[in-house]
Amino acid sequence: MLLPETPALLALRQAVRAWTVAFEPRRRVVVALSGGADSLALTAAAVAETDSVDALIVDHRLQPGSDAVARSAADQALALGCRTATVLTVDVAEGGSLEAAAREARYSALRDARTDLPVLLGHTLDDQAETVLLGLSRGSGGRSIQGMAAFDAPWGRPLLGIRRSVTRAACVDLGITPWEDPHNNNPEFTRVRLRHEALPLLEEILGGGVAEALARTATQLREDGEALDEYAEALLLRAVVDGEVEVDTLAEAPTAIRRRALRAWLLQGGAKALTDKQLRAVDALVIDWRGQGGVAIGGGTPEARLVAARRRGRLILGFEDRRRV
Ligand SMILES: Nc1ncnc2c1ncn2[C@@H]1O[C@H](COP(=O)(O)OP(=O)(O)OP(=O)(O)O)[C@@H](O)[C@H]1O
């Protein structure tokens, strides 16, 4: 299908072209297609800008008629010029958050079906802005507000600089009708309220440009974060001896790098759901040593706690029997 040269479609093609040059020189991609405007517009641009596009559509089977929605998205993908369009049917685990379970089932099915190609997702600048705001509410530093990466293999996000209004306009230009997910208007979801209530209010009060500013901030923080992570990794390499960390080597480093090194060491040692409070307590073993006891970290077993402690100038991470008093 030859695409009309409208401003929306040209902007989308430019975004996909830049992404492909940066991350996929083979010019072969998979597109994760929900049937919504973002991923449909992405599919059209990917067909125009790469040599081969396979569409994967996940049917979560959570709503009546979901098979027809998936089938119709597959037909649209083929009409747009995809090489293949495959519907993946998944079973969503019950119990807990349905949204999270659906996401997990979706990403796992996409990962299994992608062969060795990157999977492009239709996240836009608006999604990025919402992600930053959601991250702010978690409040655990730069990492939680650096948003989504343009490429976090195998997941590619070429549209992070594109407004949602542009993907809508592109669908109009293409004469295709996107599917509207009923969840996108359900105010029970925090993200939906951010989209329809919080962001428009912020735009009004602050005079516009808020979504762009949030997305720009995310990009900058991600770049800074990646650099700091690299320094932290190098520091850790110098500081670790037989799995233990030499305190003196860490203590010299600036806080941002030292904390990142400690975080990486704890995660490598099996820490789970590490909190800022735990990390600060472990950091205190390095820079505020008063002979205090070890710090219990999530990631132990029912019988044993995972504990970071300081012994003879080194940090050690080990299991401690929970029955011990
Ligand atoms: N049913 C689906 N089948 C295939 N791809 C999908 C499906 N649903 C979503 N996607 C892909 O994921 C992108 C993001 O979708 P959406 O914003 O609905 O996801 P989300 O639940 O917010 O998940 P995320 O955690 O990835 O942000 C879509 O643009 C599309 O590329």
The ligand as an ORCA input file, in Angstrom:
! r2SCAN-3c Opt
* xyz 0 1
  N      -3.262     -7.251     22.375
  C      -2.095     -6.813     21.922
  N      -1.453     -7.508     20.949
  C      -0.263     -7.085     20.478
  N       0.364     -5.986     20.922
  C      -0.223     -5.265     21.881
  C      -1.476     -5.633     22.443
  N      -1.813     -4.727     23.372
  C      -0.813     -3.824     23.404
  N       0.146     -4.132     22.499
  C       1.386     -3.389     22.209
  O       1.804     -2.686     23.362
  C       1.771     -1.279     23.110
  C       1.341     -0.568     24.376
  O       0.017     -0.910     24.651
  P      -0.717     -0.425     25.946
  O      -0.358      0.993     26.207
  O      -2.122     -0.857     25.861
  O       0.009     -1.361     26.953
  P       0.126     -1.239     28.508
  O      -0.835     -2.166     29.140
  O       0.151      0.168     28.900
  O       1.506     -1.979     28.621
  P       2.917     -1.400     28.857
  O       3.308     -1.924     30.175
  O       3.696     -2.033     27.732
  O       2.871      0.088     28.791
  C       0.802     -1.133     21.940
  O       1.022      0.057     21.211
  C       1.121     -2.360     21.130
  O       2.296     -2.189     20.363
*
